Amino acid sequence: MNWLKKIIGKPDSHQGTSQDRDPNQSNAYDRIGGEQVIRAIAHQFYAQMQSNPATQELLAIHRAPIEESEQKLFEFLSGWLGGPQLYQQKHGHPALRARHMPFKVDETMRDQWLVCMKAAIEIEVKEQQHQQAIYSAISTLADHMRNQ
C-alpha cells in the first residue's frame, strides 16, 4: 500500500518478507505491532459498536455471530495494512463496495462506522502519527463505500 509508505515508511531491509506479503507495500502492519495490534483493532471496533448507543443502527445490520465479522475485519486489515493477505487467501479479492451493496451505506452508516474505527485505532495504535495516517486512509475508504 503506497498510501502509508510516505508517512510510516518502507519495510526495513533486515526484515524478511514471506510469500504472502508484497514487499512493495507499506509496512504499517509491522510498524504498529503486527498481528496482535491488528487483531486488537478489529476486536475493539466491534466492542465500540456494541457499547456505543450512537452506533446501534450500524450494529443492527451486522449478522450474528459478531465474531465472524470481527475475524473478517481482522483478515482484511491485515492485508490492507501491508501484512499477510489473509482475507484474499480465504475469500478472494475484497471487492468491498460490491460486498456491501446489499446494505444501505449512506453518510450516517459511514459516520457510525468511522466512530467505531477511530476509537479502535486511538485505543490500540500507540503512535499518534500512525493513528492519523491510518484513520485518514480508512476514512477515504469508508467514504468510497457509500452507495446512497
C-alpha positions as CSV (number, residue, x, y, z in Angstrom):
1,M,0.0,0.0,0.0
2,N,1.7,3.2,-1.2
3,W,-0.7,5.4,0.8
4,L,1.1,4.8,4.1
5,K,4.7,4.5,2.8
6,K,5.3,8.2,2.9
7,I,4.1,8.5,6.5
8,I,5.1,5.2,8.1
9,G,8.0,4.2,5.9
10,K,9.2,1.3,3.8
11,P,10.0,-2.1,5.2
12,D,13.4,-2.2,6.8
13,S,16.0,-4.1,4.7
14,H,16.7,-6.5,7.6
15,Q,13.1,-7.7,7.7
16,G,12.2,-10.8,5.8
17,T,9.1,-11.0,3.7
18,S,7.0,-14.1,3.3
19,Q,5.4,-15.3,0.1
20,D,2.0,-13.9,1.3
21,R,3.3,-10.4,1.6
22,D,4.0,-7.8,-1.1
23,P,7.4,-6.2,-0.3
24,N,6.3,-3.1,-2.2
25,Q,3.5,-2.4,0.3
26,S,3.7,-0.2,3.3
27,N,4.9,-1.9,6.4
28,A,2.3,-0.2,8.6
29,Y,1.4,-3.7,9.7
30,D,4.8,-4.2,11.2
31,R,5.3,-0.6,12.5
32,I,2.1,-0.6,14.5
33,G,2.7,-4.1,16.1
34,G,1.7,-6.7,13.6
35,E,-1.0,-9.4,14.0
36,Q,-1.6,-8.7,17.7
37,V,-2.4,-5.0,17.2
38,I,-4.5,-5.6,14.0
39,R,-6.5,-8.3,15.8
40,A,-7.0,-5.8,18.8
41,I,-8.2,-3.1,16.4
42,A,-10.8,-5.5,14.9
43,H,-11.9,-6.6,18.4
44,Q,-12.1,-3.0,19.7
45,F,-14.0,-1.9,16.6
46,Y,-16.8,-4.3,17.4
47,A,-16.6,-3.7,21.1
48,Q,-17.2,0.0,20.4
49,M,-20.1,-0.8,18.0
50,Q,-21.8,-2.9,20.6
51,S,-21.3,-0.5,23.5
52,N,-22.0,2.9,21.9
53,P,-25.6,3.9,21.8
54,A,-24.9,6.1,18.8
55,T,-23.9,3.1,16.6
56,Q,-26.8,0.8,17.2
57,E,-28.2,1.3,13.7
58,L,-24.8,0.1,12.3
59,L,-24.8,-2.9,14.8
60,A,-28.3,-3.9,13.7
61,I,-27.1,-4.6,10.1
62,H,-24.3,-7.0,11.2
63,R,-25.2,-10.6,11.3
64,A,-24.7,-12.7,14.4
65,P,-22.3,-14.1,15.4
66,I,-20.3,-10.8,15.5
67,E,-17.1,-12.9,15.9
68,E,-17.3,-13.8,12.2
69,S,-17.5,-10.2,11.2
70,E,-14.6,-9.4,13.6
71,Q,-12.5,-12.1,12.0
72,K,-13.2,-10.9,8.5
73,L,-12.3,-7.3,9.5
74,F,-9.0,-8.6,11.1
75,E,-8.2,-10.5,7.9
76,F,-9.0,-7.5,5.7
77,L,-7.0,-5.1,7.8
78,S,-4.0,-7.4,7.9
79,G,-3.6,-7.2,4.1
80,W,-4.7,-3.6,3.8
81,L,-2.0,-2.5,6.2
82,G,0.7,-4.5,4.4
83,G,0.6,-7.8,6.3
84,P,-0.4,-11.2,5.2
85,Q,-3.3,-11.2,2.7
86,L,-5.5,-13.3,4.9
87,Y,-8.8,-12.1,3.5
88,Q,-7.8,-12.6,-0.1
89,Q,-6.5,-16.1,0.7
90,K,-9.8,-17.2,2.2
91,H,-12.4,-15.2,0.3
92,G,-10.7,-13.8,-2.8
93,H,-10.4,-10.2,-3.7
94,P,-12.1,-8.0,-1.1
95,A,-14.3,-6.1,-3.7
96,L,-15.5,-4.1,-0.7
97,R,-18.0,-1.9,-2.5
98,A,-19.7,-4.9,-4.2
99,R,-19.8,-6.9,-1.0
100,H,-21.5,-4.0,0.8
101,M,-24.1,-3.3,-1.9
102,P,-26.8,-5.3,-0.2
103,F,-26.6,-2.9,2.7
104,K,-27.7,0.8,2.9
105,V,-24.4,2.6,3.3
106,D,-25.2,6.3,3.5
107,E,-23.4,9.1,5.3
108,T,-25.0,8.0,8.6
109,M,-23.7,4.5,8.3
110,R,-20.3,5.7,7.2
111,D,-20.1,8.1,10.1
112,Q,-21.1,5.4,12.6
113,W,-18.5,3.0,11.2
114,L,-15.9,5.7,11.4
115,V,-16.7,6.5,15.1
116,C,-16.0,2.9,15.9
117,M,-12.9,2.7,13.8
118,K,-11.5,5.9,15.1
119,A,-11.9,4.8,18.7
120,A,-10.4,1.4,18.0
121,I,-7.4,3.0,16.3
122,E,-6.8,5.5,19.0
123,I,-7.0,2.8,21.7
124,E,-4.9,0.2,20.0
125,V,-2.3,2.1,17.9
126,K,0.3,3.7,20.2
127,E,1.9,6.4,18.0
128,Q,-0.3,9.4,17.1
129,Q,1.3,9.8,13.7
130,H,0.3,6.3,12.8
131,Q,-3.2,6.8,14.2
132,Q,-3.7,9.8,12.0
133,A,-2.3,8.2,8.9
134,I,-4.4,5.0,9.2
135,Y,-7.5,7.0,10.1
136,S,-7.1,9.3,7.2
137,A,-6.7,6.4,4.8
138,I,-9.6,4.4,6.2
139,S,-11.8,7.5,6.1
140,T,-11.3,7.7,2.4
141,L,-12.1,4.0,2.0
142,A,-15.2,4.4,4.2
143,D,-16.5,7.2,2.1
144,H,-15.9,5.2,-1.1
145,M,-18.2,2.5,0.4
146,R,-21.3,4.8,0.3
147,N,-24.0,3.5,-2.1
148,Q,-26.7,6.0,-1.2
